[in-house]
Amino acid sequence: NAALAHYSPSNGSSQTLSAGEMYLFDTGGQYLDGTTDITRTVHWGEPTPLQKEAYTRVLMGNVDLSRLIFPSNTAGRTVESFARRALWDVGLNYGHGTGHGIGNFLSVHEWPVGFQSNNVPLAAGMFTSIEPGYYRDGEFGIRIEDVALVVEAQTKKPFLTFEVVSLVPYDRNLIDLSLLSTEQIQYLNSYYKRIRERVGPELRRQQLEEEYKWLQESTKP
């Protein structure tokens, strides 16, 4: 059912999960110090070549937009295609927006930040989701969603970039490394290092050793 971008289960349409298929889970919570909206797609068995390529290209789009450096006062719609380019290269696409503003203990989809034509220009301090995907009707759905903060880039003139604040590994089982550029791999390694440094000590503090071992395995370079 994940081939539907927004799906609610019912007695007539709910499916039984198995280890032999892709699983998309869109998660989130409201907390006093912020709102989370994180989507990950996993496969616990042997993904098909198409599933691996589609997932990797969705990940490439997520990474390319997340690491983009762009001028101040740039409209989201101007940079949105960076999230789609790796899919477009092979004639694939997705039929929903690439991201939306996220409130602080307010709305999960909060106007007017985002990448649509009617959103306001991006400015430092804004929170937005970055969530490219790919959906094949009747077969599987893929979405990789992170929450990102718009921050000032380390450039001579005042440019902007994104800082991803969602600290959740991607599924290594679905990544085709041969498709990734050196820069994309470097970005992933830096992201994984940040996850280890920030989440690892908290898991240890809570004596969650099984989860800590999983994190170490999932964030290897």
Residue pairs with C-beta under 8 A, 6 or more apart in sequence:
1 7
1 9
1 13
1 14
1 15
1 141
2 22
2 23
2 24
2 41
2 135
2 140
2 141
2 142
2 143
3 135
3 136
3 137
3 138
3 139
3 140
3 141
4 135
4 141
5 94
5 95
5 96
5 133
5 135
5 141
5 143
17 23
19 44
19 45
20 44
20 45
20 46
21 43
21 45
21 140
22 41
22 42
22 43
22 47
22 51
22 55
22 140
22 141
22 142
22 174
23 41
23 42
23 43
23 44
24 39
24 40
24 41
24 140
24 141
24 142
24 143
25 39
25 40
25 41
25 42
26 37
26 38
26 39
26 143
26 145
27 36
27 37
27 38
27 39
27 40
28 35
28 36
28 37
28 38
28 108
29 35
29 36
30 105
30 108
31 105
32 105
33 104
33 105
34 104
34 105
35 102
35 103
35 104
35 105
35 106
35 108
36 147
36 166
37 102
37 108
37 129
37 145
37 147
38 145
38 146
38 147
38 166
38 168
39 131
39 143
39 144
39 145
40 144
40 145
40 168
40 170
40 171
41 55
41 58
41 141
41 142
41 143
41 144
41 171
41 174
42 171
42 173
42 174
43 51
43 171
43 173
43 174
44 173
47 55
47 173
47 174
50 136
51 140
51 142
51 174
52 174
52 175
52 176
53 90
53 176
53 179
54 87
54 92
54 134
54 136
54 142
55 134
55 142
55 144
55 171
55 174
55 175
56 174
56 175
56 176
56 179
56 180
57 86
57 87
57 89
57 90
57 92
57 134
57 179
58 86
58 87
58 132
58 133
58 134
58 142
58 143
58 144
59 144
59 170
59 175
60 86
60 179
60 180
60 184
61 82
61 83
61 84
61 85
61 86
61 87
61 132
62 83
62 130
62 131
62 132
62 144
62 146
63 184
63 187
63 188
64 82
64 83
64 85
64 86
64 184
65 79
65 80
65 82
65 83
65 98
65 130
65 132
65 162
66 130
66 146
66 148
66 162
66 164
66 187
67 161
67 162
67 183
67 187
68 79
68 82
68 161
68 162
69 153
69 155
69 159
69 160
69 161
70 78
70 79
70 122
70 159
70 160
70 161
71 159
71 160
72 123
72 124
72 158
72 159
72 160
73 121
73 122
73 123
74 121
74 122
74 160
75 119
75 120
75 121
75 122
76 98
76 99
76 113
76 114
76 115
76 116
76 119
76 121
76 122
76 128
77 115
77 116
77 117
77 119
79 115
79 122
80 98
80 115
81 88
83 98
83 99
83 115
83 130
83 132
84 93
84 94
84 98
84 132
86 179
87 93
87 94
87 132
87 134
92 134
93 134
94 132
94 133
94 134
94 135
95 135
96 133
97 114
97 115
97 116
98 115
98 130
98 131
98 132
99 114
99 115
99 128
99 129
99 130
99 131
99 148
100 109
100 110
100 113
100 114
100 128
100 129
101 109
101 110
101 111
101 112
101 113
101 114
101 119
101 126
101 127
101 128
102 108
102 109
102 110
102 113
102 127
102 128
102 129
102 147
103 110
103 127
104 127
112 118
112 119
112 120
113 119
113 120
113 122
113 126
113 127
113 128
114 128
115 128
122 128
122 150
122 160
123 150
123 160
124 150
124 151
124 152
124 160
125 149
125 150
126 149
126 150
127 147
127 148
127 149
127 150
127 165
128 147
128 148
128 150
128 162
129 145
129 146
129 147
129 148
130 145
130 146
130 148
130 162
130 164
131 143
131 144
131 145
131 146
132 143
132 144
133 141
133 142
133 143
133 144
134 141
134 142
135 141
135 142
144 170
145 166
146 164
146 165
146 166
146 168
147 164
147 165
147 166
148 162
148 163
148 164
148 165
148 166
149 162
149 163
149 165
150 160
150 161
150 162
151 160
151 161
151 162
151 163
152 158
152 159
152 160
152 161
153 159
153 160
153 161
164 191
167 194
167 195
167 198
167 199
168 195
169 192
169 195
169 215
169 218
169 219
170 188
172 218
177 185
180 188
189 221
192 219
192 220
192 221
193 219
195 215
195 219
196 215
196 216
196 219
199 215
200 212
200 215
200 216
203 209
203 211
203 212
203 215
204 212
